């Protein structure tokens, strides 16, 4: 019985490392962090999104990271669009709601922005502190 349990654990670890090894190299350029130039991130995240090979969760992350890149380039309309795509895939993403709200306010949609910020705070009361 112990050998069977060890075999199951070993198989699970092999599958996990195999799945991790299959991540697209574009993830190295779609970080959402300033460690990669923002325009390059838009390209890499777009490639991930367009490939259609990512899980729903990873797709939400790619949209979120691309939105951050657009935001850092002051393209708030595209950022709002990508935050909306991320939220369609993961409606409980408080960070995407918060940043979409802030960008809506930057674009002059104060009521819409305030609604998003309030929704983010309902999900995570400590967000933005």
GROMACS elastic network, one bead per residue, 0.5 to 0.9 nm:
[ bonds ]
;  ai    aj funct       b0    kb
    1     4     6  0.51248   500
    1     5     6  0.63621   500
    1     6     6  0.87496   500
    2     5     6  0.51040   500
    2     6     6  0.62430   500
    2     7     6  0.85903   500
    3     6     6  0.50679   500
    3     7     6  0.60764   500
    3     8     6  0.86111   500
    4     7     6  0.50071   500
    4     8     6  0.61981   500
    4     9     6  0.86547   500
    5     8     6  0.51155   500
    5     9     6  0.62491   500
    5    10     6  0.85912   500
    6     9     6  0.50728   500
    6    10     6  0.60378   500
    6    11     6  0.85171   500
    7    10     6  0.50326   500
    7    11     6  0.60657   500
    7    12     6  0.85428   500
    8    11     6  0.51158   500
    8    12     6  0.61552   500
    8    13     6  0.86457   500
    9    12     6  0.50826   500
    9    13     6  0.61993   500
    9    14     6  0.86224   500
   10    13     6  0.51369   500
   10    14     6  0.61798   500
   10    15     6  0.86603   500
   11    14     6  0.50774   500
   11    15     6  0.61993   500
   11    16     6  0.86057   500
   12    15     6  0.51391   500
   12    16     6  0.61463   500
   12    17     6  0.86479   500
   13    16     6  0.50391   500
   13    17     6  0.61244   500
   13    18     6  0.83748   500
   14    17     6  0.52209   500
   14    18     6  0.59270   500
   14    19     6  0.85277   500
   15    19     6  0.60541   500
   15    20     6  0.85101   500
   16    19     6  0.51761   500
   16    20     6  0.61932   500
   16    21     6  0.85790   500
   17    21     6  0.60338   500
   17    22     6  0.86652   500
   18    21     6  0.50333   500
   18    22     6  0.64113   500
   19    22     6  0.51799   500
   19    23     6  0.70184   500
   20    23     6  0.56071   500
   21    24     6  0.84315   500
   22    25     6  0.87444   500
   23    26     6  0.82664   500
   23    27     6  0.73232   500
   23    54     6  0.86709   500
   24    27     6  0.59504   500
   24    28     6  0.83273   500
   24    48     6  0.75946   500
   24    54     6  0.88534   500
   25    28     6  0.58085   500
   25    29     6  0.77526   500
   25    44     6  0.89330   500
   26    29     6  0.53519   500
   26    30     6  0.63459   500
   26    41     6  0.88391   500
   26    43     6  0.89178   500
   26    44     6  0.52021   500
   26    45     6  0.70096   500
   26    47     6  0.72422   500
   26    48     6  0.65619   500
   27    31     6  0.66254   500
   27    44     6  0.71855   500
   27    45     6  0.74147   500
   27    48     6  0.76930   500
   27    62     6  0.83713   500
   28    31     6  0.64839   500
   28    36     6  0.85274   500
   28    41     6  0.89744   500
   28    44     6  0.82955   500
   29    32     6  0.86482   500
   29    35     6  0.88548   500
   29    36     6  0.62366   500
   29    37     6  0.84591   500
   29    40     6  0.67790   500
   29    41     6  0.53302   500
   29    42     6  0.86066   500
   29    43     6  0.83258   500
   29    44     6  0.55216   500
   29    45     6  0.73618   500
   30    33     6  0.82275   500
   30    36     6  0.78182   500
   30    38     6  0.89917   500
   30    40     6  0.80497   500
   30    42     6  0.73240   500
   30    43     6  0.82650   500
   30    44     6  0.55405   500
   30    45     6  0.50597   500
   30    46     6  0.87844   500
   30    48     6  0.84761   500
   30    62     6  0.68048   500
   30    65     6  0.63904   500
   30    66     6  0.72173   500
   31    34     6  0.80802   500
   31    35     6  0.78050   500
   31    36     6  0.72949   500
   31    41     6  0.71313   500
   31    45     6  0.84799   500
   31    62     6  0.83026   500
   31    65     6  0.62227   500
   31    66     6  0.85781   500
   32    35     6  0.84291   500
   32    36     6  0.82027   500
   32    38     6  0.83295   500
   32    41     6  0.74398   500
   32    61     6  0.89013   500
   32    62     6  0.84831   500
   32    64     6  0.76156   500
   32    66     6  0.68140   500
   32    67     6  0.82661   500
   32    68     6  0.58895   500
   32    69     6  0.65130   500
   33    36     6  0.66823   500
   33    37     6  0.87803   500
   33    38     6  0.85011   500
   33    41     6  0.89993   500
   33    65     6  0.80065   500
   33    68     6  0.81946   500
   33    69     6  0.82738   500
   34    37     6  0.64317   500
   34    38     6  0.70675   500
   34    69     6  0.85881   500
   35    38     6  0.88517   500
   36    39     6  0.85991   500
   36    40     6  0.69261   500
   36    41     6  0.65135   500
   37    40     6  0.53836   500
   37    41     6  0.63139   500
   37    42     6  0.89274   500
   37    69     6  0.85433   500
   38    42     6  0.63302   500
   38    43     6  0.87952   500
   38    66     6  0.84737   500
   38    68     6  0.84927   500
   38    70     6  0.74603   500
   38    72     6  0.72309   500
   38    73     6  0.72513   500
   39    42     6  0.50977   500
   39    43     6  0.64736   500
   39    44     6  0.88112   500
   39    69     6  0.71366   500
   39    70     6  0.81805   500
   39    73     6  0.82445   500
   40    43     6  0.50845   500
   40    44     6  0.61918   500
   40    45     6  0.84899   500
   40    69     6  0.89637   500
   41    44     6  0.50742   500
   41    45     6  0.58166   500
   41    46     6  0.81521   500
   41    65     6  0.78758   500
   41    66     6  0.66007   500
   41    69     6  0.65618   500
   42    45     6  0.52727   500
   42    46     6  0.58806   500
   42    47     6  0.85398   500
   42    65     6  0.82637   500
   42    66     6  0.53260   500
   42    67     6  0.83309   500
   42    69     6  0.63197   500
   42    70     6  0.73618   500
   43    46     6  0.51081   500
   43    47     6  0.62245   500
   43    48     6  0.87826   500
   43    66     6  0.85857   500
   44    47     6  0.51108   500
   44    48     6  0.63934   500
   44    49     6  0.87325   500
   44    62     6  0.89479   500
   44    66     6  0.86553   500
   45    48     6  0.50657   500
   45    49     6  0.61772   500
   45    50     6  0.85441   500
   45    62     6  0.54145   500
   45    63     6  0.71305   500
   45    65     6  0.72050   500
   45    66     6  0.58043   500
   46    49     6  0.50134   500
   46    50     6  0.59149   500
   46    51     6  0.83753   500
   46    62     6  0.78097   500
   46    63     6  0.81785   500
   46    66     6  0.74965   500
   47    50     6  0.51337   500
   47    51     6  0.59280   500
   47    52     6  0.89877   500
   48    51     6  0.53301   500
   48    52     6  0.71724   500
   48    53     6  0.75670   500
   48    54     6  0.71279   500
   48    59     6  0.76228   500
   48    62     6  0.69460   500
   49    52     6  0.60498   500
   49    53     6  0.80387   500
   49    54     6  0.74525   500
   49    59     6  0.62450   500
   49    62     6  0.66518   500
   49    63     6  0.73685   500
   50    53     6  0.83402   500
   51    54     6  0.76254   500
   52    55     6  0.85147   500
   52    59     6  0.85489   500
   53    59     6  0.88283   500
   54    57     6  0.79069   500
   54    58     6  0.57435   500
   54    59     6  0.57058   500
   55    58     6  0.51609   500
   55    59     6  0.59875   500
   55    60     6  0.85642   500
   56    59     6  0.50801   500
   56    60     6  0.62577   500
   56    61     6  0.87695   500
   56    89     6  0.63915   500
   56    90     6  0.83246   500
   57    60     6  0.51974   500
   57    61     6  0.64560   500
   57    62     6  0.88334   500
   57    86     6  0.89327   500
   57    89     6  0.71668   500
   57    90     6  0.73287   500
   58    62     6  0.61911   500
   58    63     6  0.86867   500
   59    62     6  0.50195   500
   59    63     6  0.62616   500
   59    64     6  0.85363   500
   59    86     6  0.74682   500
   59    89     6  0.77274   500
   60    63     6  0.52146   500
   60    64     6  0.61132   500
   60    65     6  0.86002   500
   60    83     6  0.86617   500
   60    85     6  0.71695   500
   60    87     6  0.72723   500
   60    88     6  0.81706   500
   60    89     6  0.56639   500
   60    90     6  0.65338   500
   61    65     6  0.59975   500
   61    66     6  0.84408   500
   61    86     6  0.68944   500
   62    65     6  0.51374   500
   62    66     6  0.60579   500
   62    67     6  0.84645   500
   62    86     6  0.79696   500
   63    66     6  0.51144   500
   63    67     6  0.60482   500
   63    68     6  0.86755   500
   63    79     6  0.89776   500
   63    82     6  0.52916   500
   63    83     6  0.65928   500
   63    84     6  0.86351   500
   63    85     6  0.64965   500
   63    86     6  0.53396   500
   64    67     6  0.50201   500
   64    68     6  0.63474   500
   64    69     6  0.88015   500
   64    79     6  0.84325   500
   64    82     6  0.64109   500
   64    83     6  0.56663   500
   64    84     6  0.88575   500
   64    85     6  0.81616   500
   64    86     6  0.57056   500
   64    87     6  0.86305   500
   64    96     6  0.67353   500
   65    68     6  0.50838   500
   65    69     6  0.64213   500
   65    70     6  0.88148   500
   65    82     6  0.87298   500
   65    83     6  0.89239   500
   66    69     6  0.50011   500
   66    70     6  0.62692   500
   66    71     6  0.85318   500
   66    79     6  0.74639   500
   66    82     6  0.69601   500
   66    83     6  0.86477   500
   67    70     6  0.50742   500
   67    71     6  0.60263   500
   67    72     6  0.85678   500
   67    75     6  0.89458   500
   67    76     6  0.84265   500
   67    78     6  0.69477   500
   67    80     6  0.70529   500
   67    81     6  0.77687   500
   67    82     6  0.51474   500
   67    83     6  0.59189   500
   67    86     6  0.88950   500
   67    96     6  0.88673   500
   67   100     6  0.88521   500
   68    72     6  0.61475   500
   68    73     6  0.86625   500
   68    79     6  0.66836   500
   68    82     6  0.88487   500
   68    83     6  0.86110   500
   68    99     6  0.85345   500
   69    72     6  0.51380   500
   69    73     6  0.64072   500
   69    74     6  0.87910   500
   69    75     6  0.86889   500
   69    79     6  0.77756   500
   70    73     6  0.50815   500
   70    74     6  0.63377   500
   70    75     6  0.50848   500
   70    76     6  0.66423   500
   70    77     6  0.84819   500
   70    78     6  0.63157   500
   70    79     6  0.52112   500
   70    80     6  0.89941   500
   70    82     6  0.88184   500
   71    75     6  0.54536   500
   71    76     6  0.53909   500
   71    77     6  0.85673   500
   71    78     6  0.78933   500
   71    79     6  0.54560   500
   71    80     6  0.84950   500
   71    99     6  0.89426   500
   71   103     6  0.77358   500
   72    75     6  0.74927   500
   72    76     6  0.86469   500
   73    76     6  0.82125   500
   74    77     6  0.87612   500
   74    79     6  0.86172   500
   75    78     6  0.57485   500
   75    79     6  0.63355   500
   75    80     6  0.88615   500
   76    80     6  0.60143   500
   76    81     6  0.85305   500
   76   100     6  0.86998   500
   76   103     6  0.56006   500
   76   104     6  0.75697   500
   76   106     6  0.73811   500
   76   107     6  0.69058   500
   77    80     6  0.51963   500
   77    81     6  0.63264   500
   77    82     6  0.87908   500
   77   103     6  0.76939   500
   77   104     6  0.79776   500
   77   107     6  0.73590   500
   78    82     6  0.62222   500
   78    83     6  0.85746   500
   79    82     6  0.51720   500
   79    83     6  0.60676   500
   79    84     6  0.84698   500
   79    99     6  0.87385   500
   79   100     6  0.72963   500
   79   103     6  0.74019   500
   80    83     6  0.50998   500
   80    84     6  0.60839   500
   80    85     6  0.86818   500
   80    99     6  0.81746   500
   80   100     6  0.52321   500
   80   101     6  0.81706   500
   80   103     6  0.64071   500
   80   104     6  0.68643   500
   81    84     6  0.50983   500
   81    85     6  0.63963   500
   81    86     6  0.88122   500
   81   100     6  0.84747   500
   82    86     6  0.61824   500
   82    87     6  0.85015   500
   82   100     6  0.87640   500
   83    87     6  0.60861   500
   83    88     6  0.85780   500
   83    96     6  0.55675   500
   83    97     6  0.73309   500
   83    99     6  0.77177   500
   83   100     6  0.58298   500
   84    87     6  0.50036   500
   84    88     6  0.61390   500
   84    89     6  0.87440   500
   84    96     6  0.79323   500
   84    97     6  0.82797   500
   84   100     6  0.74645   500
   85    88     6  0.50572   500
   85    89     6  0.65566   500
   85    90     6  0.86741   500
   86    89     6  0.52501   500
   86    90     6  0.60435   500
   86    91     6  0.77735   500
   86    93     6  0.81093   500
   86    96     6  0.71938   500
   87    92     6  0.72595   500
   87    93     6  0.65076   500
   87    96     6  0.67380   500
   87    97     6  0.73989   500
   88    91     6  0.58100   500
   90    93     6  0.58240   500
   91    94     6  0.81824   500
   91    96     6  0.88475   500
   91    97     6  0.84730   500
   92    95     6  0.88864   500
   92    96     6  0.87097   500
   92    97     6  0.83562   500
   92   120     6  0.82431   500
   92   123     6  0.68678   500
   93    96     6  0.54785   500
   93    97     6  0.64583   500
   93    98     6  0.88100   500
   93   120     6  0.77221   500
   93   123     6  0.80665   500
   94    97     6  0.50497   500
   94    98     6  0.60885   500
   94    99     6  0.86556   500
   94   116     6  0.89904   500
   94   117     6  0.85598   500
   94   119     6  0.76099   500
   94   121     6  0.72921   500
   94   122     6  0.84713   500
   94   123     6  0.59948   500
   94   124     6  0.63863   500
   94   127     6  0.75895   500
   95    98     6  0.50546   500
   95    99     6  0.61366   500
   95   100     6  0.83461   500
   95   120     6  0.69208   500
   95   124     6  0.88716   500
   95   127     6  0.76310   500
   95   128     6  0.88399   500
   96    99     6  0.53068   500
   96   100     6  0.58644   500
   96   101     6  0.83400   500
   96   120     6  0.81023   500
   97   100     6  0.51471   500
   97   101     6  0.59942   500
   97   102     6  0.86349   500
   97   113     6  0.89017   500
   97   116     6  0.53276   500
   97   117     6  0.63417   500
   97   118     6  0.87715   500
   97   119     6  0.70081   500
   97   120     6  0.53500   500
   98   101     6  0.50983   500
   98   102     6  0.62836   500
   98   103     6  0.87026   500
   98   113     6  0.82907   500
   98   116     6  0.61112   500
   98   118     6  0.81515   500
   98   119     6  0.80027   500
   98   120     6  0.54785   500
   98   121     6  0.80450   500
   98   127     6  0.79928   500
   98   128     6  0.79198   500
   99   102     6  0.50094   500
   99   103     6  0.61149   500
   99   104     6  0.84600   500
   99   113     6  0.89181   500
   99   116     6  0.84385   500
   99   117     6  0.79166   500
  100   103     6  0.51192   500
  100   104     6  0.60442   500
  100   105     6  0.86148   500
  100   113     6  0.70617   500
  100   116     6  0.69159   500
  100   117     6  0.81134   500
  101   104     6  0.50384   500
  101   105     6  0.62825   500
  101   106     6  0.86764   500
  101   109     6  0.86725   500
  101   110     6  0.82743   500
  101   112     6  0.68166   500
  101   114     6  0.62153   500
  101   115     6  0.72007   500
  101   117     6  0.53257   500
  101   118     6  0.87657   500
  101   120     6  0.87804   500
  102   105     6  0.51287   500
  102   106     6  0.63074   500
  102   107     6  0.87588   500
  102   110     6  0.86896   500
  102   113     6  0.58678   500
  102   114     6  0.79668   500
  102   116     6  0.82318   500
  102   117     6  0.73511   500
  103   107     6  0.62272   500
  103   108     6  0.86882   500
  103   109     6  0.86044   500
  103   113     6  0.72107   500
  104   107     6  0.50100   500
  104   108     6  0.63618   500
  104   109     6  0.51003   500
  104   110     6  0.66636   500
  104   111     6  0.86656   500
  104   112     6  0.65551   500
  104   114     6  0.85212   500
  104   116     6  0.87406   500
  105   108     6  0.50222   500
  105   111     6  0.78857   500
  105   112     6  0.75033   500
  105   113     6  0.50555   500
  105   114     6  0.75379   500
  106   109     6  0.73796   500
  106   110     6  0.80506   500
  106   113     6  0.85883   500
  107   110     6  0.82039   500
  108   111     6  0.88603   500
  108   113     6  0.86519   500
  109   112     6  0.54217   500
  109   113     6  0.59669   500
  109   114     6  0.84818   500
  110   114     6  0.58566   500
  110   115     6  0.84238   500
  111   114     6  0.51581   500
  111   115     6  0.61539   500
  111   116     6  0.87333   500
  112   115     6  0.51232   500
  112   116     6  0.63577   500
  112   117     6  0.87560   500
  113   116     6  0.51630   500
  113   117     6  0.62204   500
  113   118     6  0.85789   500
  114   117     6  0.50849   500
  114   118     6  0.60662   500
  114   119     6  0.85287   500
  115   118     6  0.51276   500
  115   119     6  0.61340   500
  115   120     6  0.86233   500
  116   119     6  0.50135   500
  116   120     6  0.61376   500
  116   121     6  0.86507   500
  117   120     6  0.50455   500
  117   121     6  0.62930   500
  117   122     6  0.87477   500
  118   121     6  0.50770   500
  118   122     6  0.63053   500
  118   123     6  0.88361   500
  119   122     6  0.50644   500
  119   123     6  0.64970   500
  119   124     6  0.86806   500
  120   123     6  0.52256   500
  120   124     6  0.60786   500
  120   125     6  0.76804   500
  120   127     6  0.72217   500
  121   126     6  0.69352   500
  121   127     6  0.60988   500
  121   128     6  0.83606   500
  122   125     6  0.58007   500
  123   127     6  0.86471   500
  124   127     6  0.54955   500
  125   128     6  0.86547   500
  126   129     6  0.58818   500
